[in-house]
């Protein structure tokens, strides 16, 4: 009989400890759940902001693309229509122009020294 009473007391103590531990765990789980909800709310706000920025970036890229296409067309027009004749003489003109610029620099340097 004493063995049964001792076993019942041990079982009751074990169950009481188990229920206390379950209550503590449930309280911590509720706190964690509240924190997770706050983090999820902040994450959704951040997601909306990122989506807005991506849309702005897409618009900016579209505008930049249009500008580059326009610049490309203008450059192509200038190089194909206006420059073909003068381009033939560039191999002759560039070394002469480089020589003239160097001479002008040396004259300026000599003029400042004197």
Phi, psi and omega in degrees: 000320180295325179295318179294320179293317179297319179294321178294319179296316179297318179296318179294316179298316179299315180295321179296315178298319179298316180293322177296316179296319178296320179295317179297316179296320179295321178296316178295324178295321178295317178298317179296321179296320177296316179296320179295320178297318178297316180295322178295320178298314179296322179294322179292323176296318178296321178298318178297319180294319179296318179298319178297317179295322179294320177297317178298318179296321177298317177297318180295320178295322177298316179295317179297321179297316178298319180296318180293320178296317178297317178295321178297316179295319179296317178296319179296320178297314182296315183288329183273328185261320189261331188259354185302319181291309180294335182296333179299327185267000181300319179299335178270323186284321184298312178297323179294316180296319179297319179296316181296318180296318179296319179297320179294322179295316181293324177295319179295318180295320178292322181293322180287331181287319184285000000 
